[in-house]
Amino acid sequence: MVDVKQPIPGGVPGGDGKDKFMKSHQVAFYRRQTNGPKMQFEALFHTLALNEKGIRFELLEPFMKIKLLVCVSPCKNDTVRIVIDELNPIKARYRVQDVLTREPQSEMVRLEEQQDDLVTISWASGLYRCRVWRQPFRVELLCEDQPLVTFNAQSKLWFETLRERPQEVNEGNTEPEGDCLWRETFRIFEDVKANGPSSIGADLCLHGFQDAFGIPEHADNLRLADTRHNEPYRLYNLDVFAYEINSHLGVYGSVPLVVAHKQDRTLGVFWHNASDSFVHVNYDQQNGLPPHTDIHWLSESGVIDCMVLLGPSPAQMYRQYAELTGYQALPPLFALGYHHSRWDNDTQDDVADVDTKFDEHHIPYDVMWLDIEHTNEKRFFTWNPKLFPDPANLQHQLEKKNRKLVVIIDPPIMIDPEWSLYKEGLEGKHFVLDRDGQVFKGTSWAGDSHFPDFSNPHTRAWYAQCLSLDRYKGSTPVLHGWVDMNEPTVFSGPELSLPKDSLQYDGWEHRDLHNLYGFHQHMATADGLLTRSGGMERPFVLSRAFFAGSQRLGAVWSGDNLAIWSFLKISIPMSLSMCVAGLSFTGADIGGFIPEPTTDLLIRWYQAACMQPFFRGHSSMNSARREPWVFEKHVTDAIRAVIEERYRLLPFWYTLFYRAHTDGLPVLRPLWIEFPEEKRLFNVDHQFMIGEALLAYPVTDPNVSQLEVIFPGAEQLWYYVKSGAVYHGGGTQSFPVTLETIPVFQRGGTMVIRAIELGTCTTDLLKSPLAILVALDAQGAANGEVYLDDGHTFSYRDKGEFCLRSFHMIAGRLQCRAADKVGSYKCGTTVRSVEVLGLQGEPSAVKVYAAGSAEEYVSVEYDYDPERRSLNVRNLELSVDKDWDIQIG
C-alpha cells in the first residue's frame, strides 16, 4: 500500500482554523437586527380578505415606510403557515425550491370576530383558532382558547426591503448609510450585495414550553441551550473539520426545525428559509406566570415562510412534518449493514485483500468505500489508472459476494480543457458564476475548479446522466454514491465556501440558497442512480451536507470527527438531534476520522455505533490502519461480536425504517417521544430509544464499571436480554458493565424480531430464519411486527410485494397475523424459535396451531429457565406470511 500522507484543510480546535468562520457579531445583518431599532408593524385591517388559502392583509411600518403582505393559511393535518413578503418589491425575493413535496392544502376559514384591534378566524371543527392583533402586530394560535404560539410576541419582526444600488456604491465610494448595507468584508473577502440589505427575522413565543430541540447540525446537547448570554445557533452549512464540542457554530448541515415538547403537547416550528440564519432560544419562567420559550429566527435573505406544526402528540407532529418535506426513504437492506471506509492510497488489489480478510476473520460486512484517491487526480467520475486498472472487475468480485462499492463524488469539476466532463459543464452553462457573471473559479482537492450549479434542474439532469453506465466508465450497477465537501467547500473562499455574492440559476445570489447546495447535489446523485436502474432499484447516497427534506434522498452523517472520548460522547446527542429533525438515517464515523483511537475507545465506539442507523468505520490516511483484525485478538473478537449483534438485529432495524418511511416517526428517539409525560426525561440525551422497544445507553467514557440507568415508565418493566434480569421503571438503577457489555434493555410489552443465521452480508439475512424475543409487560402481554420485502427494489411500492406481519401475545397465546391487507410478498421466511421473558412459572405444555395444517394443535419442544423466567420454544418451522398461534398452557 502506498504510504502518502496529505494535510487536511480547515484547521483543528485551538488552531487558526477557528478564525476561518464568522461569529454572530461579525455578521452585519445579525448586528442590524439585534442592535435595532425595532420595526413597529401595524396590521391594516381594511386590507383584510378571506380566500381559499386563508386570510391576507397588509402590514405597515410607519417610520421606515415599509409595506408587507401577510398570508395566514391554516392547512390540513393541523399545520398553520405564515408567509410575509414585500407588498411591491422591486423584484421577486427568493422562495425555497424543491424542499416541500407539495404545497400544503389549505382549510377554508371562518371569520369569527372582527374588532378595531383584533380579528379572529377558525376552521374545520373549531378546535384551533387564529387571532390577529392590529398594533403591535402579532398572530396568536389558540387551542380551545388557550394560546399555544404567538408570532411576533416581542415585536422582533424584521424585514429589509430590496432597493436599487446608490450611485456612490456603484462608483466604489464609501457606503452612504448604515452597517455594511452594500458591502461586507470578512478577512480578505468582500461580499457585494446587489440589492442591498435583505434580511428578515421574527420571534415566536411557545406558551407553556420549557424544552426545545432540533435545528441541527451542532456539536451540542440535544436540548437547545438558552442563548441569552451565549452565541445563537447558526444554520449555515460549513466544512468545519474537527468541530468544537459544545459549540453553536453551524457545521455540515442545516434543518430549520425547532421541536418543542411539554407533557401534553409536541409542537414544531419550521422556518422555510435556506439563507445564512441564526436562532436564539430563551426559556422564561417568571414567578407566578406560566413558562414559555421564545424562538427568534434571523435570516439573511428570502421571505418569511414559517409553518407551525400543532401536533399534539409526537407521532402527529412528525407526520405533519413528513407531509411537508417528505418521509424517510426506505433504504436498501445492504445500507443498514456494516460499511468499511478509509481515506488512503489503496490499490485495487489492496481493496480486494481487505474484502477477503473480512471473510477470513468471519466478520460480516456489506459495503466497501473508496475516498478521493481512487480518482484520476481528483477528477470525479474517473479512476486512478495506476491504483484501479480494472475497477469493473473489482466490482464484479464484490457482486459475487453480494456486496457493494461506494465511491466519493465531490462537487468541484477540475479546470482541465482536455477533460470531456469539464468541457460539457462549460458548454452547458452548468457552473456557478461570480458576481460579475463569469464562471466562478475556486480551489478544491482538484486544484482550480468550477462548481456545478445544482439549483438548476438542467444541471441536475446533466449530473445525473454522469452516473450512467455508458458515461461513468468502469462503473457497474453495484456502485453507489457518497457526496462529500458539498456545503460546498471552497478552500479559497470565505469561510471555506462559495462567496455569497456568486450567482446561481435564474440569477439568484448564492446567499439566498446556500444551505440547499448539498441537498441539490444529493438529489442529483440519487436521481442518477435511480435513472441508471430504470427506476427499479433503491439508490444509496450518503451526503455530508443536508437540509430539510434530505431524509427522502438517503443518509447523512456527522462528518470529520476526532478519535477522542468527547467526540464519542457528543455523537449521541448529535445523532438524536438529526433524528428529531426528521433525518433518521444518520450516524457518526466509528473510532473518529483522525488520529488513532485507543482500543478501549474503538470498542466502545463500535458498541455505540451499532445502536445508530448508519454504521460505518472510516479513518484518515494520517492515522494508523484499523481494520478489525489488525488489533490484538480480544479487540478483534469484541468488534466481531458487535457487528454480529448488529446483523442479528437487522430485521428489527429494517422494520423501523419501514415505519419511518410510512409514518414519519424517527428511528432513534429521545426518551420523551416514547414517554411524553415524564418531565425528568426531557433533558436526557445519553440514553435513547431504538424504536419503541429497545432502550440504549452507550458507554461513552473511559474506565466505566457501572452505569446509572434511567428506566422510564412507573409501571414499565425492562429486561436486560443477556441475563434476563428485570428492572422496574420509574427510577434510576445501577448497572454493572465490562468492556464487552452493550447496555441495551428491552421494554416489557414488546417483541424484537432477530435473525438466527448471520452469513457474510445482508443478502444472506433474507434467507435466515427468525427468532422472536417476547418481553412481557406486567399484564403478561406484548406486541411486535416485522416487515419483509426483496431488500432492494421498489416492488414493495409499485406492486405491493411486501410482507408486514404483526405479533400479539395475551393470556399465554401468541398470534401471528397480517398487519396489512395490501402486501402480497411470499417471502418464504420462517420463525425458528420464540423466547418469552417474564413468564411466571413453567408451563405444562406448549402447542402450535398453523392455518391450513391437518391437526388442530401440535405439541412442540420447549425449555423453561427459572432463573431467567424465560420460555424458549425451539425447532419451529412457522411461515412468517401465514397465520399461526402458539398456546402456552
N, C-alpha and C positions, 0 to 999 in steps of 0.2 A: 504494500500500500504506500502510495506517495505521501510523504510527510511534509506538507506545505501549510504553514500557519498564515492566517490573514487577520489584520486588525478589523475590529468591528466599530463602525462609526457610531457616534451618539453619546459616548461617554458613559460613565457609571456614577452611582451615587457618591457624592463627595468630590467629584471631579468637575471640570469645566463644562461637562455635558449638560449639567443642570441649567446653565445660563443660556442654553440654546432655546429655552421655552419661556413664554411670557407668563408673568404673574398678572393677576387681575388689575393691579394698579398701573401696569404698563399698557393696558388696552384702552384706547381712547373712548370707545363707545361705553365701556363699563364706567369709566370715570364720569362721563357726562350724565349717565343715568343715576349714579349713586350720589353725585355731588349736587344734583338738582339744577335749577329749582324744579319742583314738581309741576307736572302739567295738570291743570284743573279742568277736567272734561264735564260737560253738561249734555244730558240726553235731550234731543229736540223731539218732544213727543208729537208735535204737529206733523212730523215726517213719518210717523209710525204707520206701518202697513203689515197686514197679515197676508201670507201667501202659502203655497203648498209646501214650502220649506221652513215655515215657522214665522218669525217676525223680523222685520228690518226697520232700522231707523238711523238717523244721523247723530253724530256727536260733534260738539263744538268746543274747542279750547280757545276762549276769547282773547287771551293775552297774546298767544302766538298765531292766532287766526288759522288754526288747523281744523279742517273738517274731515271727519272719518265716517265710514259706513259700517254699521254693525249688523250682523245676521246672527240670530239665536235660533238654532234648529234642534228641537227635541227629536230624537231619532228612535227607530225601532230598537228593541233589545236594551232599553234603559240607558241610552247614551245621549248626552247633550253636547252640541257643537257650537262654539262661539267663534265667529270669524270677523276680524276687523281689518279693513283696508282703507286706503285713501279714497276720499269721495271722488276727486278728479285728479288723478296722478298725471304727471307729465308723460309717463309711460308706465306700462304694466310692471308691477312688482312680482318677484319670483314666488311661485307656489310649488311646493314639493311635488315631484312627479314619481310615479311608479311604486310608492310605498303602500298606499291604500289599495286593497284588492278590488274595491269598487266604492263608489260614493255611498255613504250611509243613507238608508231610506228614511225619509223624514215622516214624522207623525203630523197629522192635522191638528192645529192648536185652536183653543178657545180663549177668547178674551173674557176673563172673569171679572176684572176690576180695572178701572182707569180713573186716577185722580190727578191732581196737579203735579204731585211729586212721585207717583209710582204707577206702574202698570203691572198687572198680574195675569199670567196665562196658565192654562193647564192643558192636558192632552190625555188621550186614552182613558184609563179608569179614573184619572184624577188623583192617583196616589202621589205623584210628583207635581210640583208647581214651580213656576219661574216668576220671580218678582224683579222688575227693573226699576231702579231708583233714578230720579232725574238728576239731582245735584246734591252732593257729588255723585257722579255716575257710578253705579255698581249693579251687579246682577247676582241675585240670590237664588239658589236652587234649594227647594224645600221638599221634605217628605213628611206628609201628614202634619204640615205647619211647623215642623222643626227644621231649622236651617242646617243644611249639610255642607254647602260650599258657597262662599261669597267671592265673586270675581271682582277685583279692584277694591277690595276691602280697605286697603291702606292708601288708596289713590296713587298707586305706583304705575298706573297705565302710562306708557311712553310710546310715542310714535313720531319718528323723524321723517318728514316728507321729502321726497326726491326733489331736486332743484337743478336748474341749469348752472353750469360752472361759471363763476365770475371771471371777467376779463383778466383780473390780476393773477388768478391761478393759472389761466391759460398761458400767460406770459412768464410763468415761473417765479413770480414775486412772492413775498411773504403772505401767508394766509390773512385775509382781511378780517376774519372773525373766528371766535370760538376755539375749541380744543381739538386740533387735528381734524378738522371737518373735511378737508380735501386731500391732505397728505398726512401720512403717519409713518414714522421711522422707528424701526427696531433693529438695533445693532447696525449693520451696514445696509439694511434693506429698506427701500422706500415703497410704500403702498399708496398708489394714487387712486382716488375714488372718483369714478366717472360722473356720478350724480350726487356727490357729497355724502353727508351722513344719512344713514338709512336704518338706524337701529330701532328696535321695538322692545317692549317689556310689559309685563303685567304681573300682578300678585293675586294669589288665591288663598283665602282662609278656609281651612278644612276644620269644621267645627266638631269638637269632641275628640279629635285625634291627637295622639301623643307619640305615634310611631310611624315613621315613613321609610320607604325602601326604594330601591331601583336606581335609575339613571346611571347604569354602568357606561364606561368601564373605568373604575378607580381602584387602586390598591388600598382599600379601606374596609372598615367593618360593614356588615350587612345593613344594620340600622343606620340611616343617614345621620350624620353629626349635625348639631346646631352650629351654624356658620356665623353666628352673630359677631364673634370675636376671632374669626378664622377666615381662611380663603374660601370663597364659594366653590362649589363643584363646577368644573369646566367640562363642557361637552365639545371637544374638538379633536378629531382623530389625529393622533401624532405617533411617530415612531420613537417611543421613549425606552431605549434599551436599558434593561436592568432598573426599571422604575423604582421610585422611592416608595417604601411602605408607609401607610397612614398618610397618604397624600391625596389632595382633591384635584390634582392635575389630571386632565383627561389623557388617556393613553390611546390604545389602538382603535377602539370602537366607541360608539355612542348610541344609546337608546333613550330618547327624551320622554321616558315614562316614569312617573312617581306613583308608587303604590302605597296608600295609607291604610292602616288597619286599626280597628278597635274591636271590642268584644262582640258587638252586634252588627258590624259592617266592615266590608273591604271596599275601597274606592280607588279608582285610578284617575290620574290626570296625564293626558298625552298631549305634549307640546309638539305639533306637527311642523317642525322647522329644522332645516339642515345646515344652518349657518353656525358660526362660532357662537357658543352660548354659555352663559353662566347661570347657576341655580343657587339661590340662597334658601336655607331651611332654618326656620326659627320655631322652636317649641315654646309655648307660652301657657302658663297656668297661674293666674293671679288668685289671691286669696278670695274665696267665696264665689269665684266665677268658673264656668266650665272651661276645660282646657281646649286649646286649639293649636293647629300647626299652620304656619304661614309659609307658602312656597312662592318665591319671587323668581320669575324667569326673565333673563335679559339676553337678547339675541341681536346679532349684528345687522341682519337684513331680513327681507321677506315680509310676510304678513303674519298677523296673529291668527293662528288656527289652533284652537285649544278644545280638546274633547274630554269631557268628564264622564268616566265610566262609573255608574252608580251601584254596581254590584247587585244585591247587598252581600252575597256570600263570596268567598274567594273563587269558587268554581264559576259563578255567574260573571264575576269581573273578568276572569281570564277568557271566558268565552266571548265576552264583549270585545276584548282587545283582539282576540284571534279573528273575529268577524271583520275587524277593521284592517289589520295588517297581515292576516294570513295565519294558518295553522302550521305547526311544526311539520316539516317534511318527514315522511316515513322513510328512514334511511334503508339502504340495502343492508341485509343482515351482516355482511362482512365488515361494515363500517363500525359495528359495535364490538368487534373483536380487538385483538391487540395489534398495534401499529408499531413498526420499528423504523426509526429515522435517525440519521446523523448527517451533519454538515461536514463533509470530508472529500478527499480526492480519491475515493474508492474507484476501482476499475470494475468492469463488468464481471470479471472472474471473482473479484472480492465480494461483490454483492451476492453472486451465486453461492459462494462459500458460506456467507452468513446465513443464507436461506437454508443451506444443507445442515448447518450446525444447529439450527433450531430443531430440526428433526432428530439429529443425533443425540441431542440433550433432552428430547421428549418434552419440548415446550411448544404449545400451540401458538400460532400467530396467523394473521391474515394478510397483512399489507406491508410491503417494502416501500420505503420512501427514498427519493433522490433529491438532494438540495442543488444549489446553483452550479456546482462544479460539473454536473453531468452535461451541461450545455456546451456548445461551441463558443467559447469566450463570452459567455453571458448573453448569447443570442437565444432568446426563449423560443420554444417550438423547434429546437435543434438539439443535436447530440455532439458531445465531445468525441471526435473520431478516434482519438488515442485511448480514451478510457472506455468508450462504449462503441466498439466497431460494428456490433450486430445487436442493437437494442431489441429488435423484434424477437430474436432468438431467446434473449433473457426473459422477455415477457411470456413467450411460449413455454419456457421451462416453469415459470411461476404458474401459468394457466393449467399445466398438467397436474399441479398440486392444488388447484382451485384457489390460488392466491392472486393478489392484485398488485399493481405497481402504481404509486402516486408520484408525480413529478411536480416540481415547483415551477410556477409561471408568474414572474413579477411583471408589473405593468410596463416598465420602460422598454422602448424599442431603440436598440443601439443605432446611432447615426453611422450608416455604412451604405454608401451609394451603390455598392455591388450586391447588397442583400435584397432579395426579391420582396421580403416582407416589409422592409423599410420603404422600398420604392412604392409598394402598394399603399402603405399608410400615407405617404406624402401625396401621391397622386389622388387618393380617395378623400383627401382632406379629413383624415381621421384623428389628427393630433390637436392637443390643446394649443391655443395661441397665447402670445404675450399681450400686454396691454396695448401695444402698437399694431396688433393684427398680424404679426409674424409668428411662425411656428416657434413655440417655446422650446428652449434648449436648457436642460439641467443635467447634473451628473448623478450617476447611479452606479451600481456594481458594474454595469456595462460601459462605464465612462460617459462621454457625452451622449445624451439620449433625448428622444422625443417621447411624449406621454399620450397614449390614446385617450380620446375624449369619450369615455364610456356613457356619458349622459346622452350622447347622440345614438338613437336607435339604429341608424345605419352603421355606425361604428361597432355597436354590439353585435349586429348581424355579421359583419365582416370578421370580427374577432372570433365569433362562434365557429365560423367556417374554417378558421385556422386549426381547429381541433379535428377536422375530418380526416379520415384515414389516408385519403389520397394527397392531402396537403401536409399533414404532420407526418413526414417520412419517418419510419421507424416506430411509429405508434401502432398499437393494436387495441382491440376492444377491452382489454383488461387494464388499460391505462386510465387513471383518474387524476384530478387536479388539486393543486394546493396554490392558492393565490395569496401571495405574501407581499410585504412592502407596499400595500395598496391603500395607505392612509390618504394620499400617496406619500412615499418617502422620496425626497429630492435632496441629495447630500449638499447641494449648493444653494438650497432655497431657504427662505425664512422659516424658522422652527423646523428645519429639515423637511419642508413640504413645498407644495406649489405656492407661488405668490397669490395672494387673494385677488389681485387685480388682473390675473390671467383670464383669458376668455374661453368660454365653452359654447356648446350647441345653442343656437338661437341668440347668441350674443350675451348670454348671462355671464356675469363675473363669477369666478371660482368661489368668491366669498359666499355667494348665495347658496351653494350646494356642496360645499367642501365635504361634509360628512356623508354624502352619497357616493363618493368616488369608489370606495371599496365595495359598497353594496352593488353598484352597477357592474363592476368587474366580476364580482361573484355571480351576478345574474347572467352575464355574457358567457362565462365559462360553463355554468350549469346548462345553459341553453345549447352550447356547443356539444357537450356530451349527450344531451338529450337528442339533439339532431343527428348525431353520429349513429345512434341506435334506432333511428326512425321512430322515436317516441316510445320505444318498448322497455328500455332499461332505466332503472332509477339511477341518476348520476350521484357521484360523491365528490363534493368540492369542499375543501377546508379554506376558510378565509380568516386573515388576521384582522382586517378592518370590517366593521359591521355597522348596521343601523337598524331601526325598527323595520321589521319585515324580513330581515336576513334569515329568520328561522325557517322560512319556506324554501330557502335556497340550499341549505346544507348545514355544515358545522362551523364553529368558531372556537378559538382558544385564547388563552391569556397571554400569549406572546413570549418574548425572550425574558425568562426568569433566571434567578440565580440559585445555585446549588447550596443554599443555606437554609437553616431551620425556619427562619422568619418567612421565607418565601413559600415553604410548605404550609405554614400556618395560615398565611393570607390567601392561599389558593382556595381554601374552603369558602370564606365569605365572598370572594370574587366570583366563584362559580355559582354560588347561591344567588348573588346579585344579578348575574346574567339570566339565570332561570326565572327569577322574579320578574324580569323584564321580557319574558317570553322566549328566551333563547335556550332551549333545553339541551341542544346538542353541543355541549361545551366541556372543557377540561383544561388542565394545566400539564405542561411537559414534565414527565416523570424525571425526578432527580435534579431538575434545574438545567438550563441550557449551558451554563458555564459557572464556575470551574468544575472541580471534581467533588462530588458529594462523599461523605463518609459512608461506609457500608451500612451503618445503622440508619442514617438518613435515607439512603437509597431504598432500603427495605420498607421503612415507614412510608416513603413516598409511593411506592408501588401499592401498598395497602390502601392509602388514601385515594389513589388514582383509580383503583379498581371499583371504587364506590362512586365514581363520576362517569358521566355518559361517554365522553371522548377519552380513550385510553391509549396514549401514545408515549413511548420513550423517545426522547430527542436530545441531542447534545451537539456541542460545537467541536470543530477540529482543534480548537485551542484548549481542549480538555482531553483527558485520557479516555480511551475506548471503554464502553461499559455495557457491552452485550452481556446477558445474564451469566454466561459461562466463563467470563474472564476473571471471576472472583473466586474466593475460596468456596469449597463445596457447600458449607452451611448457608452461604449467601445465595448461591445458585438455587439450592433447594427451597429457600424461603421465597425467592422470586417466582420459581416454578409453581409453588403452592398457591400464590396469589393469582397468577394468570389462570391456573386451572380452576380456581374458585370463580373467577370472572366468567369463564366459559360455561361452567355448570349453571350459572345464573342467567345466561343469555335468553332463554325462553321468557323469563321474568322481565328482563330489560326490554326485549322486543315488544312484549305486550304493553309495557308502559309507554313506549314510543307510539304504538298504535293509538293509545288513549290520548296522548298529546296531539297526535295527528287529527283526531276526530273530536276531542272535547276541549283542547286548549290548555288543560292543566299541565304545569311543568313536571318534568320527570323527577328532578331534585326539588324538595320542598322545605322551606323553613318550617320549624315545628308549628308555628301559628297557623299555617294553612290547614293542617290536619286537626289542630286543637285551637280553634279560633277564640275560645272564651278564656283561655288560661293566660292571664297577663304576664305571669312570670316567664313565659316562653318567648315573649315578643322580641326580646333583645338577645336571644341565644343564636349564635352563628358558628359554634364549634361542633354542634350536633345538628343533624338534619334527617329528614325522612326521604327514603327512596320509594317513590310512590306512596301508597297508604300503608304498606305492610312492614317495611324494614326501617329501623332506627339505627343510624350510623354515627359513630363517634371516633373518627380517625385520630390516631396518636400523632401529634404534631410537635412534640417537644422531646428533647433527648433525655435518656436515663429515667424514663417513666415506668414505675412499677404498679401504680394504682391510679385509676380514674374515678372522679366523682360524677357519676352518670345521672342526668336528669331524666326521670321516667315520667312522661306526660300521662294525663288522664287519671282522675281519682279512682275510678272503678276499672282501670285498664290493667290487663296482665301483659307482661313482656317476657319472652323466652330467649335465653342465650342458647342458640341452637346446638352448639358444640357439646355442651354439657347437659342441656335440658333444664338448667336452673331457671326458676321463675322469679321475676321481680314485679312488685306491685307498684302501679303508677301513683302519681300524686306527690312524689318526693324525690330526694336525691339519695343514691346509694353508692357505696364504694364497690369498685370492680377491679380485681387484680389483673394485670396484664404482663405478658412477657414480650420479647421481641417478635415472637411468632403470632401473637394474638391479633386478630382482626375483630374489633369490637362492633358487632352487628347484632341487633336484637329483633326478633320477630314479634309483631304485635298480635296479641290474642284476638281471635275473631277473623284471622286472615289465613290465606293459603298462598304458598310460594311454589311455583312450578319450576322444576330444575331438570337439567339434562343429566342422564346417567353416564353415557359414554362421551368422552371428550373428542377423540380423534386429533387431527393436526390443524384443523381450521373450522370455520363456522359451517362450511358445506357439510362436513361430517355430522354436525348437530342436527341437520334436517332429517337424518336417518336415526338419530338417537331416541331410544325410549325415554319416557319421562318419569320423574318421581314427584309426588305431591307431598309437600310438608304442610300439615294442618296444625295450626296453633289455636286451640280452643279458647274462647273467652270464658268469663265467669259463668255464663249460662250454658256452656257446652256447645256453642255454635261457632261457625266460621264460614267465610265466603272467599272465593277466588275466581280467577279466569285465566285463560290462555288464548293468545292469538297466534295463528299459524298461516303462512302462505308460502309461495315459492322462494321468497327471500330476496328477489332481485328485480322482478318486472312490475309493471303497472297492471297486471291481470287482476289483482285484488280490486282495483278501482274500476277498470273498464269492463271486466267480465264477471265480477262478483266471486272470483276464485280466491276465497279466503275461508278460514275456519275460526270462528270465535265461540268458545265453549265456556260455560260458567259451571262452577262447582259450589254446592251448598251442603252444609252439614248442620243438622239439628237433631237432637234426641237420638244420637247414635246412628243416624242414617246419612251417608254421603251420596249425593246425587250429581251426575254429570248430565247437563242439558245444553241445548243450543241457546246461545245468548243473542243470536241474530238470525232473522229469517231469510236473509239475502244470501249469505255465504254458501258457496257450493264446492269448496275445495276439499277433495278427497285426499287427505294428507297421508294416510297410512301409518300415522304415528300412534304408538300405544303407550299406555300408562303401565309401567312395570312394577312400581311399588308405591305404597302410601304409608306415611308415618304420621301418627296423630299424637301431638304433645298436649299434656294436661288432662289425660284421661284418668278418671277417678276409679281405680280398681281394674283388675284383669277381667276381660270379657269371657263369657263361657263359649262363645262361637263367633266366627266372622264368616258371613256369607255374601256372595256376589250374585246379582241378577243383571244380565245383559240383554237388552232388547233383541228379539229375534232368536234367542237361544232356545234349545229344546227343553231344558229344565228351568223351573221357576227360580230356584236359588241353588247355588253351588258353594259348598264349604271350601275355604282356601286356607293356606298356611299363614301363620302369624306368630310373632313373638311379642311378649309384654315385658318391659323393663320397669320394675317397680321403683328403682332409684330415679330414673328419668320421667317416670309416669308416662311412658310412651308406648304406643302400639305400633308395630311395624308389620305391614301386610306385604308379603313378598310374592315373587313369581307370578305376577298378574300379566295378562295379555288383553287389556281392555282398550278398545279403539277410542281414541280421543273424539273422533267425529261421530260416535254412536252414543245413544243414551244408555246409561247403566247406573246401578245402585250398589253400594256396599252397606250391608246391615251389620252393625256391631252389637252383639247381644250379651 
